[in-house]
């Protein structure tokens, strides 16, 4: 690699670092001013409030589980979980599918 190529590569690395720093600084300023970017509300095919949940206790503490296979929302949730390798987070909850059974678990995410 020639000295000129090495200098250009170093300059490009510098520009990348400056660009990342500027983006981070802008984000900090927005947060400080209370101008967090507003995300568009996402439409989901299922509503967790329409699924019957039962309290349960697991090795990691309490959680809720559902076997509400007659519910369309439950079925849509299962489909969504399958598209996300059996795990996803939504509306302050972590959802997962139990292996080899139509059971869904959910646990409130800790902030």
FIMIDO-700351 format. One line per field, with one value per atom (N, C-alpha, C, O): residue number from 1; residue in three letters; atom name; x, y, z. Coordinates in steps of 0.001 Angstrom, whole numbers, plus 524288, in hexadecimal, padded with zeros to 5 digits. Layout:
<atoms>
seq = (NUM / ...)
type = (Ala / ...)
atom = (CA / ...)
px = (X / ...)
py = (Y / ...)
pz = (Z / ...)
</atoms>
This chain:
<atoms>
seq = (1 / 1 / 1 / 1 / 2 / 2 / 2 / 2 / 3 / 3 / 3 / 3 / 4 / 4 / 4 / 4 / 5 / 5 / 5 / 5 / 6 / 6 / 6 / 6 / 7 / 7 / 7 / 7 / 8 / 8 / 8 / 8 / 9 / 9 / 9 / 9 / 10 / 10 / 10 / 10 / 11 / 11 / 11 / 11 / 12 / 12 / 12 / 12 / 13 / 13 / 13 / 13 / 14 / 14 / 14 / 14 / 15 / 15 / 15 / 15 / 16 / 16 / 16 / 16 / 17 / 17 / 17 / 17 / 18 / 18 / 18 / 18 / 19 / 19 / 19 / 19 / 20 / 20 / 20 / 20 / 21 / 21 / 21 / 21 / 22 / 22 / 22 / 22 / 23 / 23 / 23 / 23 / 24 / 24 / 24 / 24 / 25 / 25 / 25 / 25 / 26 / 26 / 26 / 26 / 27 / 27 / 27 / 27 / 28 / 28 / 28 / 28 / 29 / 29 / 29 / 29 / 30 / 30 / 30 / 30 / 31 / 31 / 31 / 31 / 32 / 32 / 32 / 32 / 33 / 33 / 33 / 33 / 34 / 34 / 34 / 34 / 35 / 35 / 35 / 35 / 36 / 36 / 36 / 36 / 37 / 37 / 37 / 37 / 38 / 38 / 38 / 38 / 39 / 39 / 39 / 39 / 40 / 40 / 40 / 40 / 41 / 41 / 41 / 41 / 42 / 42 / 42 / 42 / 43 / 43 / 43 / 43 / 44 / 44 / 44 / 44 / 45 / 45 / 45 / 45 / 46 / 46 / 46 / 46 / 47 / 47 / 47 / 47 / 48 / 48 / 48 / 48 / 49 / 49 / 49 / 49 / 50 / 50 / 50 / 50 / 51 / 51 / 51 / 51 / 52 / 52 / 52 / 52 / 53 / 53 / 53 / 53 / 54 / 54 / 54 / 54 / 55 / 55 / 55 / 55 / 56 / 56 / 56 / 56 / 57 / 57 / 57 / 57 / 58 / 58 / 58 / 58 / 59 / 59 / 59 / 59 / 60 / 60 / 60 / 60 / 61 / 61 / 61 / 61 / 62 / 62 / 62 / 62 / 63 / 63 / 63 / 63 / 64 / 64 / 64 / 64 / 65 / 65 / 65 / 65 / 66 / 66 / 66 / 66 / 67 / 67 / 67 / 67 / 68 / 68 / 68 / 68 / 69 / 69 / 69 / 69 / 70 / 70 / 70 / 70 / 71 / 71 / 71 / 71 / 72 / 72 / 72 / 72 / 73 / 73 / 73 / 73 / 74 / 74 / 74 / 74 / 75 / 75 / 75 / 75 / 76 / 76 / 76 / 76 / 77 / 77 / 77 / 77 / 78 / 78 / 78 / 78 / 79 / 79 / 79 / 79 / 80 / 80 / 80 / 80 / 81 / 81 / 81 / 81 / 82 / 82 / 82 / 82 / 83 / 83 / 83 / 83 / 84 / 84 / 84 / 84 / 85 / 85 / 85 / 85 / 86 / 86 / 86 / 86 / 87 / 87 / 87 / 87 / 88 / 88 / 88 / 88 / 89 / 89 / 89 / 89 / 90 / 90 / 90 / 90 / 91 / 91 / 91 / 91 / 92 / 92 / 92 / 92 / 93 / 93 / 93 / 93 / 94 / 94 / 94 / 94 / 95 / 95 / 95 / 95 / 96 / 96 / 96 / 96 / 97 / 97 / 97 / 97 / 98 / 98 / 98 / 98 / 99 / 99 / 99 / 99 / 100 / 100 / 100 / 100 / 101 / 101 / 101 / 101 / 102 / 102 / 102 / 102 / 103 / 103 / 103 / 103 / 104 / 104 / 104 / 104 / 105 / 105 / 105 / 105 / 106 / 106 / 106 / 106 / 107 / 107 / 107 / 107 / 108 / 108 / 108 / 108 / 109 / 109 / 109 / 109 / 110 / 110 / 110 / 110 / 111 / 111 / 111 / 111)
type = (Unk / Unk / Unk / Unk / Unk / Unk / Unk / Unk / Unk / Unk / Unk / Unk / Unk / Unk / Unk / Unk / Unk / Unk / Unk / Unk / Unk / Unk / Unk / Unk / Unk / Unk / Unk / Unk / Unk / Unk / Unk / Unk / Unk / Unk / Unk / Unk / Unk / Unk / Unk / Unk / Unk / Unk / Unk / Unk / Unk / Unk / Unk / Unk / Unk / Unk / Unk / Unk / Unk / Unk / Unk / Unk / Unk / Unk / Unk / Unk / Unk / Unk / Unk / Unk / Unk / Unk / Unk / Unk / Unk / Unk / Unk / Unk / Unk / Unk / Unk / Unk / Unk / Unk / Unk / Unk / Unk / Unk / Unk / Unk / Unk / Unk / Unk / Unk / Unk / Unk / Unk / Unk / Unk / Unk / Unk / Unk / Unk / Unk / Unk / Unk / Unk / Unk / Unk / Unk / Unk / Unk / Unk / Unk / Unk / Unk / Unk / Unk / Unk / Unk / Unk / Unk / Unk / Unk / Unk / Unk / Unk / Unk / Unk / Unk / Unk / Unk / Unk / Unk / Unk / Unk / Unk / Unk / Unk / Unk / Unk / Unk / Unk / Unk / Unk / Unk / Unk / Unk / Unk / Unk / Unk / Unk / Unk / Unk / Unk / Unk / Unk / Unk / Unk / Unk / Unk / Unk / Unk / Unk / Unk / Unk / Unk / Unk / Unk / Unk / Unk / Unk / Unk / Unk / Unk / Unk / Unk / Unk / Unk / Unk / Unk / Unk / Unk / Unk / Unk / Unk / Unk / Unk / Unk / Unk / Unk / Unk / Unk / Unk / Unk / Unk / Unk / Unk / Unk / Unk / Unk / Unk / Unk / Unk / Unk / Unk / Unk / Unk / Unk / Unk / Unk / Unk / Unk / Unk / Unk / Unk / Unk / Unk / Unk / Unk / Unk / Unk / Unk / Unk / Unk / Unk / Unk / Unk / Unk / Unk / Unk / Unk / Unk / Unk / Unk / Unk / Unk / Unk / Unk / Unk / Unk / Unk / Unk / Unk / Unk / Unk / Unk / Unk / Unk / Unk / Unk / Unk / Unk / Unk / Unk / Unk / Unk / Unk / Unk / Unk / Unk / Unk / Unk / Unk / Unk / Unk / Unk / Unk / Unk / Unk / Unk / Unk / Unk / Unk / Unk / Unk / Unk / Unk / Unk / Unk / Unk / Unk / Unk / Unk / Unk / Unk / Unk / Unk / Unk / Unk / Unk / Unk / Unk / Unk / Unk / Unk / Unk / Unk / Unk / Unk / Unk / Unk / Unk / Unk / Unk / Unk / Unk / Unk / Unk / Unk / Unk / Unk / Unk / Unk / Unk / Unk / Unk / Unk / Unk / Unk / Unk / Unk / Unk / Unk / Unk / Unk / Unk / Unk / Unk / Unk / Unk / Unk / Unk / Unk / Unk / Unk / Unk / Unk / Unk / Unk / Unk / Unk / Unk / Unk / Unk / Unk / Unk / Unk / Unk / Unk / Unk / Unk / Unk / Unk / Unk / Unk / Unk / Unk / Unk / Unk / Unk / Unk / Unk / Unk / Unk / Unk / Unk / Unk / Unk / Unk / Unk / Unk / Unk / Unk / Unk / Unk / Unk / Unk / Unk / Unk / Unk / Unk / Unk / Unk / Unk / Unk / Unk / Unk / Unk / Unk / Unk / Unk / Unk / Unk / Unk / Unk / Unk / Unk / Unk / Unk / Unk / Unk / Unk / Unk / Unk / Unk / Unk / Unk / Unk / Unk / Unk / Unk / Unk / Unk / Unk / Unk / Unk / Unk / Unk / Unk / Unk / Unk / Unk / Unk / Unk / Unk / Unk / Unk / Unk / Unk / Unk / Unk / Unk / Unk / Unk / Unk / Unk / Unk / Unk / Unk / Unk / Unk / Unk / Unk / Unk / Unk / Unk / Unk / Unk / Unk)
atom = (N / CA / C / O / N / CA / C / O / N / CA / C / O / N / CA / C / O / N / CA / C / O / N / CA / C / O / N / CA / C / O / N / CA / C / O / N / CA / C / O / N / CA / C / O / N / CA / C / O / N / CA / C / O / N / CA / C / O / N / CA / C / O / N / CA / C / O / N / CA / C / O / N / CA / C / O / N / CA / C / O / N / CA / C / O / N / CA / C / O / N / CA / C / O / N / CA / C / O / N / CA / C / O / N / CA / C / O / N / CA / C / O / N / CA / C / O / N / CA / C / O / N / CA / C / O / N / CA / C / O / N / CA / C / O / N / CA / C / O / N / CA / C / O / N / CA / C / O / N / CA / C / O / N / CA / C / O / N / CA / C / O / N / CA / C / O / N / CA / C / O / N / CA / C / O / N / CA / C / O / N / CA / C / O / N / CA / C / O / N / CA / C / O / N / CA / C / O / N / CA / C / O / N / CA / C / O / N / CA / C / O / N / CA / C / O / N / CA / C / O / N / CA / C / O / N / CA / C / O / N / CA / C / O / N / CA / C / O / N / CA / C / O / N / CA / C / O / N / CA / C / O / N / CA / C / O / N / CA / C / O / N / CA / C / O / N / CA / C / O / N / CA / C / O / N / CA / C / O / N / CA / C / O / N / CA / C / O / N / CA / C / O / N / CA / C / O / N / CA / C / O / N / CA / C / O / N / CA / C / O / N / CA / C / O / N / CA / C / O / N / CA / C / O / N / CA / C / O / N / CA / C / O / N / CA / C / O / N / CA / C / O / N / CA / C / O / N / CA / C / O / N / CA / C / O / N / CA / C / O / N / CA / C / O / N / CA / C / O / N / CA / C / O / N / CA / C / O / N / CA / C / O / N / CA / C / O / N / CA / C / O / N / CA / C / O / N / CA / C / O / N / CA / C / O / N / CA / C / O / N / CA / C / O / N / CA / C / O / N / CA / C / O / N / CA / C / O / N / CA / C / O / N / CA / C / O / N / CA / C / O / N / CA / C / O / N / CA / C / O / N / CA / C / O / N / CA / C / O / N / CA / C / O / N / CA / C / O / N / CA / C / O / N / CA / C / O / N / CA / C / O / N / CA / C / O / N / CA / C / O / N / CA / C / O / N / CA / C / O)
px = (80353 / 80000 / 80386 / 80725 / 80269 / 805B4 / 80473 / 8007A / 807F2 / 8071C / 80232 / 7FF5F / 80134 / 7FC91 / 7F792 / 7F3DB / 7F77D / 7F2F6 / 7F231 / 7EDC7 / 7F66E / 7F63B / 7F417 / 7F0F0 / 7F5D3 / 7F3F8 / 7EE26 / 7EB3D / 7EC6F / 7E6E2 / 7E390 / 7DF57 / 7E578 / 7E29F / 7E22C / 7DE08 / 7E663 / 7E64D / 7E289 / 7DFBA / 7E279 / 7DEF0 / 7D93B / 7D5E4 / 7D81E / 7D2C8 / 7D11E / 7CCA4 / 7D4A1 / 7D373 / 7D23D / 7CEAF / 7D537 / 7D457 / 7CEEA / 7CC09 / 7CD89 / 7C86A / 7C3FF / 7C00E / 7C4A4 / 7C0B6 / 7C00D / 7BBAA / 7C45A / 7C428 / 7C18C / 7BE70 / 7C2D0 / 7C06F / 7BA8E / 7B771 / 7B911 / 7B38A / 7B089 / 7AC3E / 7B2C6 / 7B045 / 7AFE1 / 7ABEF / 7B3EF / 7B3E2 / 7AFBB / 7AD1F / 7AF1B / 7AB1D / 7A5A7 / 7A252 / 7A4C0 / 79FA3 / 79E70 / 79A0A / 7A254 / 7A1A1 / 7A08A / 79D1C / 7A362 / 7A298 / 79D1C / 79A91 / 79B3D / 795F4 / 791E3 / 78E13 / 792B6 / 78F0B / 78EEA / 78AB7 / 7937B / 793C4 / 790F6 / 78E46 / 79191 / 78F04 / 78916 / 7863A / 7873A / 7819D / 77F6A / 77B4A / 78225 / 78055 / 78051 / 77CB8 / 78454 / 784A2 / 78034 / 77E54 / 77E87 / 77A4B / 774F5 / 770F6 / 774E0 / 76FEA / 76DA0 / 768E1 / 770EE / 76F1F / 77035 / 771D1 / 76F52 / 7703E / 76D07 / 7689F / 76F4B / 76C8C / 767AB / 767D2 / 76378 / 75E83 / 75E12 / 75E76 / 75D3F / 75C99 / 756DF / 7536A / 755F1 / 75096 / 74E6D / 75129 / 7498D / 74751 / 7473C / 745EB / 748A9 / 74901 / 743E5 / 741A4 / 7421B / 73D62 / 73EFB / 74280 / 73C52 / 73D62 / 7387D / 7341C / 7394E / 734F2 / 73269 / 72E5B / 734C1 / 7329C / 732D1 / 73624 / 72F1D / 72EB0 / 72F6A / 72C42 / 73385 / 734AA / 73069 / 72FDC / 72D67 / 72928 / 72496 / 72149 / 72466 / 72034 / 721C5 / 71ED4 / 7265C / 72844 / 727B1 / 728E5 / 725D5 / 72545 / 72A9A / 72D20 / 72C4D / 7315E / 73093 / 72CEE / 73402 / 733DA / 7391C / 73D33 / 73902 / 73DDD / 7409F / 73E1E / 745D3 / 748EE / 74E21 / 74F98 / 750D8 / 755F3 / 759E5 / 75908 / 75E39 / 7624F / 7677A / 767C1 / 76B8F / 770BB / 772D3 / 77635 / 770C9 / 7726A / 76E5F / 76E83 / 76ACE / 766EB / 7618F / 76099 / 75E05 / 758A7 / 75844 / 75B4A / 7547F / 7535E / 74DBA / 74B19 / 74BD6 / 7469A / 74714 / 74ABA / 7435E / 74362 / 73DE7 / 73A0C / 73DA3 / 73890 / 73898 / 73C66 / 7342B / 73323 / 72DE6 / 72B0F / 72CA1 / 7279E / 72738 / 72699 / 72795 / 727ED / 72309 / 7233D / 71EA8 / 719E2 / 719A7 / 7163A / 71D41 / 71D57 / 7204B / 7249E / 71DE8 / 7208B / 7256A / 72957 / 72526 / 729AE / 72E2E / 732B8 / 72CF1 / 730E3 / 73385 / 7384C / 73054 / 73268 / 735F0 / 73A0B / 7345B / 7378A / 73C9C / 740B7 / 73C4B / 740F8 / 744CA / 7497E / 742CA / 74626 / 748DB / 74D84 / 745EB / 74838 / 74C95 / 750C5 / 74B7E / 74F54 / 7543C / 7589D / 75372 / 757E7 / 75B21 / 75FEE / 75885 / 75B5A / 75EA9 / 762E6 / 75CC5 / 75FBF / 7646C / 767FF / 76469 / 768A1 / 76BA1 / 76D7C / 76C17 / 76EFA / 76D13 / 7702B / 76807 / 765A6 / 76600 / 76451 / 76829 / 768C0 / 767E7 / 7698F / 76549 / 764C1 / 76342 / 7614F / 7642E / 762AF / 75EB9 / 75F32 / 75AC5 / 756B6 / 753B0 / 75252 / 752A8 / 74F6A / 75130 / 74DF1 / 75647 / 75850 / 75899 / 759D1 / 7577A / 757BA / 75B88 / 75C5E / 75DD6 / 760FA / 75D98 / 75BC0 / 75CC0 / 75988 / 75D02 / 760EC / 75B91 / 75E5A / 75A99 / 7567D / 75C1B / 75910 / 75BE9 / 760A4 / 758F9 / 75B44 / 75C54 / 7593C / 760AF / 76245 / 75E64 / 75CB2 / 75D10 / 759D3 / 75475 / 7523B / 75260 / 74D19 / 74AB1 / 74D78 / 7458B / 74302 / 7420E / 73D98 / 74644 / 745F1 / 7495B / 74DC6 / 74738 / 74A18 / 74B06 / 7478E / 74FAB / 750D4 / 751E8 / 75384 / 750FE / 75260 / 753F6 / 7520F / 75782 / 7597A / 75A4A / 75C4A / 758B8 / 75974 / 75F49 / 76241 / 760EC / 7666F / 767EE / 764FC / 76C93 / 76E8F / 7713E / 77466 / 77007 / 77269 / 77758 / 779E9)
py = (7FB71 / 80000 / 804D4 / 80541 / 80862 / 80D0A / 810D7 / 81059 / 8149E / 8188F / 81BB3 / 81D32 / 81CB2 / 81FB0 / 81CAA / 81EEE / 8178D / 81448 / 813EE / 81418 / 81374 / 81327 / 81841 / 81830 / 81CA8 / 821C2 / 8226B / 82466 / 820C3 / 8211E / 81D9F / 81F2C / 818F2 / 8155E / 817AB / 81757 / 819FC / 81C71 / 8210E / 821DC / 82414 / 8288F / 826BF / 82922 / 82298 / 8207F / 81E67 / 81F29 / 81BD0 / 819FD / 81E97 / 81E54 / 822CA / 8277E / 829C3 / 82B1C / 82A2F / 82C43 / 828E3 / 82AF3 / 823B8 / 82036 / 8212C / 82151 / 821D4 / 822C8 / 82802 / 82864 / 82C06 / 83129 / 830DF / 8330C / 82E37 / 82DA7 / 82AE6 / 82C8A / 826BD / 823EF / 8276D / 82759 / 82A76 / 82E0B / 83239 / 83399 / 8343F / 83841 / 835F3 / 83868 / 83150 / 82ECF / 82DEE / 82ED1 / 82C31 / 82B4A / 83075 / 830B2 / 8348B / 839AC / 83BB6 / 83DD2 / 83B1F / 83CCE / 839E5 / 83C36 / 834DD / 831BA / 83395 / 83404 / 834B0 / 836A2 / 83BE0 / 83CCC / 83F47 / 84468 / 843BD / 8464B / 84055 / 83F63 / 83D55 / 83F14 / 839A5 / 8376C / 83B8B / 83BB8 / 83ED5 / 842EC / 846D6 / 848F4 / 847D1 / 84B88 / 848EC / 84B80 / 843D2 / 84104 / 8403E / 83FBB / 84025 / 83F96 / 83A2E / 839A0 / 83640 / 830EF / 8300E / 831ED / 82D30 / 82C2F / 828F9 / 82520 / 82A90 / 827E4 / 823A5 / 824A6 / 81EDE / 81A88 / 81A02 / 81AD4 / 818A9 / 817C6 / 81306 / 80F1D / 81351 / 80ECA / 80A1D / 80A92 / 805A8 / 800FA / 7FDF0 / 7FD79 / 7FBE9 / 7F8B9 / 7F30D / 7F12B / 7F05F / 7EADD / 7E7BD / 7E9AC / 7E2F2 / 7DF8C / 7DD2B / 7DA9E / 7DDFA / 7DBAC / 7DF83 / 7E2FA / 7DEC0 / 7E207 / 7DE83 / 7DB02 / 7DF6F / 7DC14 / 7DC57 / 7D8B6 / 7E094 / 7E10B / 7DD6A / 7DC70 / 7DB6E / 7D7E4 / 7D228 / 7CEA2 / 7D145 / 7CBFB / 7CAE2 / 7CE3A / 7C628 / 7C4AE / 7C324 / 7BF96 / 7C5CF / 7C4D6 / 7C2A0 / 7C421 / 7BF0D / 7BC9B / 7BD83 / 7BCE0 / 7BEFF / 7BFBE / 7BA7C / 7B678 / 7BA92 / 7B5D4 / 7B743 / 7BBD6 / 7B35D / 7B420 / 7B0BA / 7AC10 / 7B322 / 7B040 / 7B0B7 / 7B2F0 / 7AEA7 / 7AED9 / 7B466 / 7B585 / 7B7E8 / 7BD64 / 7C0E1 / 7C5A5 / 7BE8C / 7C195 / 7C161 / 7BE2E / 7C4D2 / 7C4C0 / 7C6B0 / 7CA00 / 7C48B / 7C627 / 7C4CB / 7C27C / 7C62D / 7C4B9 / 7C100 / 7C163 / 7BD66 / 7B9BE / 7B936 / 7BA3E / 7B798 / 7B6F0 / 7B225 / 7B101 / 7AF60 / 7AB03 / 7ABED / 7A839 / 7B0DC / 7B296 / 7B182 / 7B520 / 7AC8B / 7AB11 / 7AC5C / 7AC5B / 7AD78 / 7AED5 / 7B4A1 / 7B64B / 7B7B5 / 7BD54 / 7BE9A / 7BCAE / 7C1E1 / 7C38E / 7C6C4 / 7C66F / 7C9E4 / 7CD05 / 7C981 / 7CA9E / 7C54C / 7C17E / 7BF19 / 7BEA0 / 7BD9D / 7BB3F / 7BF17 / 7BD92 / 7C409 / 7C801 / 7C8FA / 7C9DB / 7C8D1 / 7C970 / 7C4F8 / 7C5DD / 7C02F / 7BBB2 / 7BC73 / 7BB61 / 7BE4D / 7BF46 / 7C358 / 7C2B7 / 7C782 / 7CBB2 / 7C993 / 7CAD3 / 7C662 / 7C40E / 7C091 / 7C091 / 7BDA3 / 7BA46 / 7BD7B / 7BBCD / 7C211 / 7C57F / 7C7F3 / 7C9EB / 7C7D7 / 7CA2A / 7C607 / 7C71D / 7C15D / 7BD10 / 7BBD0 / 7BA4E / 7BC70 / 7BADE / 7BEC7 / 7BD9E / 7C370 / 7C760 / 7CCD1 / 7CDED / 7D03B / 7D5AE / 7D913 / 7D728 / 7DE15 / 7E1E6 / 7E5A4 / 7E74B / 7E6F1 / 7EA7B / 7ECB4 / 7E9D9 / 7F1BE / 7F45C / 7F34E / 7F297 / 7F334 / 7F28C / 7ECED / 7EBF6 / 7E93A / 7E3AF / 7E0D3 / 7E252 / 7DCA6 / 7D8FE / 7D42A / 7D1EC / 7D287 / 7CDFD / 7C9A2 / 7CAA9 / 7C4CC / 7C05D / 7BBD6 / 7BB87 / 7B85D / 7B3AB / 7AF10 / 7AE79 / 7ABCE / 7A71B / 7A33B / 7A2BB / 7A088 / 79CE6 / 79861 / 7961F / 79724 / 792A4 / 7928E / 78E5F / 7971D / 79751 / 79CA2 / 7A089 / 79CC7 / 7A1CC / 7A4EC / 7A61C / 7A638 / 7A945 / 7AE1D / 7ADCE / 7B296 / 7B77D / 7B964 / 7B912 / 7BB59 / 7BDBF / 7C37F / 7C525 / 7C68B / 7CC10 / 7CDE7 / 7CC06 / 7D1A3 / 7D3CB / 7D994 / 7DB3F / 7DCB1 / 7E251 / 7E376 / 7E157 / 7E6CC / 7E831 / 7EBCD / 7EF53 / 7EAE3 / 7EE27 / 7F2DA / 7F247 / 7F78A / 7FC52 / 7FD9C / 8017B)
pz = (80000 / 80000 / 80000 / 80323 / 7FC7E / 7FC18 / 8008E / 80337 / 80146 / 8055A / 80446 / 807DE / 7FF37 / 7FDC0 / 7FF1F / 8012B / 7FDFE / 7FF4C / 80533 / 8071A / 8080C / 80DBB / 81001 / 813A2 / 80DD8 / 80FA8 / 80E81 / 811C9 / 809D8 / 8087C / 80C04 / 80DB6 / 80D1C / 8108E / 8160B / 81878 / 81802 / 81D2A / 81D3A / 8210C / 81902 / 818AE / 8188F / 81B10 / 815B3 / 8157C / 81AD5 / 81C6A / 81D99 / 822E7 / 8267A / 829B4 / 825E1 / 82900 / 827DB / 82B76 / 822D1 / 8215F / 82391 / 82565 / 82364 / 82593 / 82B68 / 82D5E / 82E28 / 833CB / 83501 / 838A7 / 831F4 / 832BF / 831B3 / 834A6 / 82D8B / 82C3F / 8309A / 83203 / 832B7 / 83707 / 83BDB / 83E9B / 83CE0 / 8414F / 840BE / 8448B / 83C0D / 83B0F / 83BDF / 83E52 / 839D9 / 83A79 / 84041 / 841FD / 84338 / 848D2 / 84B9E / 84EFB / 84A48 / 84CBC / 84B98 / 84F17 / 846C2 / 8456D / 848AE / 84A7C / 84966 / 84C7C / 85223 / 85472 / 85464 / 859C5 / 85A4C / 85E2C / 85674 / 85693 / 8564B / 85931 / 852D4 / 85263 / 85787 / 85948 / 859EC / 85ED9 / 8632C / 8665B / 86347 / 86745 / 866B1 / 86A95 / 861F2 / 860F2 / 8611A / 86065 / 86207 / 8621A / 85CC2 / 85C2F / 858D8 / 85377 / 85143 / 84CC4 / 8546F / 85280 / 84DA2 / 84D2E / 84A02 / 84520 / 84636 / 84917 / 843ED / 844B1 / 8408C / 83BDC / 8426C / 83ECA / 83D5C / 8409A / 83890 / 836DA / 839AE / 83A47 / 83B6C / 83E0F / 83A64 / 835CA / 83C82 / 8395F / 839BF / 83DF8 / 8356C / 8356E / 835F9 / 8334A / 8397F / 83A51 / 8390D / 83981 / 8377D / 8361B / 83AF2 / 83A86 / 83F95 / 84459 / 848E2 / 8491F / 84C7C / 8511E / 855E4 / 856D2 / 858E2 / 85D5E / 86187 / 864A2 / 861A2 / 86574 / 8643C / 86797 / 85F75 / 85DF1 / 85E9A / 85D2B / 860BE / 861BD / 8678E / 86ACB / 868E7 / 86E67 / 87092 / 86E8A / 874AF / 87722 / 87C98 / 87F57 / 87E27 / 8834D / 885EE / 8837C / 88AE7 / 88DD4 / 88E7A / 88F54 / 88E0E / 88EAD / 89137 / 8916D / 8931C / 89599 / 892B3 / 891E7 / 89124 / 88E61 / 8912E / 89570 / 88EDB / 8913C / 8919D / 894D8 / 88E46 / 88E68 / 8910B / 8906F / 893F2 / 896C4 / 89446 / 890D0 / 89607 / 8941A / 88E76 / 88CBA / 88BB4 / 88658 / 8853C / 88889 / 880A8 / 87EFB / 87A61 / 87745 / 879F7 / 87599 / 87375 / 87624 / 86E97 / 86C1A / 86895 / 865DE / 868BD / 86532 / 86287 / 8615F / 8618D / 85F80 / 8599D / 85681 / 85821 / 8529E / 84F72 / 84AA4 / 85208 / 84F35 / 84DDC / 84AEC / 84FF6 / 84F05 / 849FF / 84923 / 846AC / 841E0 / 84323 / 84060 / 84755 / 848E1 / 84A9E / 8497A / 84D5C / 84EF4 / 84A21 / 849E8 / 8464F / 84185 / 83E94 / 83C96 / 83E4D / 83BAE / 83EAE / 83C56 / 843DA / 8470D / 84602 / 84586 / 845A9 / 84464 / 83F21 / 83E9D / 83B35 / 8360D / 83668 / 83421 / 8394F / 83A03 / 83CB4 / 83B2A / 840B3 / 84373 / 83FD1 / 84014 / 83C7B / 838D1 / 8350F / 83388 / 8338E / 83012 / 832D9 / 8304E / 83811 / 83B27 / 83E47 / 84294 / 83C26 / 83E91 / 84418 / 84773 / 84505 / 849F2 / 84E5C / 852B6 / 84D5E / 85176 / 84F2C / 84ACB / 85234 / 85092 / 85533 / 85928 / 854AA / 858A0 / 85641 / 851C3 / 8596F / 85797 / 85C39 / 85FD8 / 85C18 / 86007 / 865A0 / 8691A / 86680 / 86BC8 / 86DB0 / 8723D / 86A3E / 86BA6 / 8681C / 8639E / 86A3B / 8672C / 86676 / 86A4B / 86197 / 86052 / 85E37 / 85B9E / 85F59 / 85D23 / 85C5F / 85EDA / 858E7 / 857EE / 85A58 / 859BB / 85D1A / 85F4C / 85AE4 / 8573E / 85B48 / 85731 / 856B0 / 85A95 / 851EE / 85090 / 85327 / 853F4 / 85476 / 85695 / 8556D / 85500 / 854EB / 853D8 / 858DF / 85A39 / 85B95 / 86061 / 85FBF / 85DE1 / 86157 / 8611E / 866B1 / 86A01 / 867AE / 86CB3 / 86BDD / 867A5 / 86FF8 / 86FB7 / 87527 / 87926 / 87519 / 879FB / 8792C / 87521 / 87D14 / 87CCE / 87CAC / 87FCE / 87913 / 878A3 / 87D18 / 87E84 / 87F4C / 8837A / 88118 / 87D84 / 8830B / 880DE / 883B9 / 88279)
</atoms>
